[in-house]
Amino acid sequence: MPVYAYRAVTPSGVLREDRIEANSEAHARSLLENKREYVVKLRQMDDRPAGRARLGPGKKPSADELASTIRQISILLRAGIPLVEGLSSLVEQARSVVLRRCLEAVANDVSQGASLSEAFVKHPAIFPQLAVDMAKIAEAGGDLAESMARLADHMESGAEIRRKVQSALAYPIVIVFISAATVVLMVTFILPRFMQLFNRMGASLPWTTRMLMSISHLLTTEWYLFVGGGILAFWAISHFVRTPVGRRRVDAALLKLPLIGDVVSKIVLSRTMASMATLLSSGVPMVQTLETSASAANNEIVKEAILNAARVVAEGTTTSQALKATGIFPPLVLQMVTSGEKTGELPAMLEYVGALYARETDAKVKSLTSVIEPIMIVVLGAIVGFIAISVIVPIYSLVGGVK
């Protein structure tokens, strides 16, 4: 008997995910309705574990390459080229080995009678839930080419924001790396030579020089402890961040950090609003839109809030009231959602808010970078100056003794 994975709201208002055996999708819905559960999502499970396909080792395609692939699917469909033929042609153009294997698998599934959404859902590491939902709605009666074009627009916009943030942070990261390398070089190679001179000549050393001598001795003789400790700390932090509790605490901390928290919040809101606008424009129901957008937020705090809003909306509450109850959305978002619900232009309102936050993100990142750069220069100058003074003072002491 086929197995169906479902997501439903229980009579007590709890959103639950489970599986159920039924003869058909209608039979599965009937069984759940008999339990007085409101079905949010229902799909037949694949024979593979969790319905996922393995693509083998390799680096995931970049956001730009994936967006380009979705754009090309839209163009090929508009040109009247059959889907299987279009996917096969994209296989030859893919630069990423993993994407090439993925497109081959998608083309093979479609050639065997599967829909594009059913082929996408087997590759969650490549195609986000947003792509699956938009393809599924378009296949049910919409324009698949138009839906893929909207999806490509959304993915390109997200990739552009990510590229701007990375570009703005590249310079400070390079400065930090060079500063750390300079300090390590001075402490481990240059300073020990002066220390040998001072010891031979019996110079009187101030506390700053003695402290640097101790640090230099540790770095040159016990270096393996620092390397091992650094590797262990990196492993422990990365392992903690991958746990649900760790990820939640890190995401909560990022939203509360001074200066950085505002930037992170705007990036998350921009991504979420744009995702909701894209899904609603394609005809995806509101509850499903909220659930999919929750994953697109890429922040556990915001994700939990949106999923709670989806549960409340499924019970009959308006979207604006559900989002307001979460307590994390700013007044501008709530006002635009309320206005969109009244005028019937909710997708356009959300798209406007998403674009607004994207522009504000770009401005905030540039402003933050302009603040960080002088601070880093001052800190680096203070460190180098401290080392220089610690070396120069004993030299003056020696010169005075010679006179």
Order of alpha helices (4+ residues) and beta strands (2+ residues): beta-beta-alpha-beta-alpha-alpha-alpha-alpha-alpha-alpha-alpha-alpha-alpha-alpha-alpha-alpha-alpha-alpha-alpha-alpha
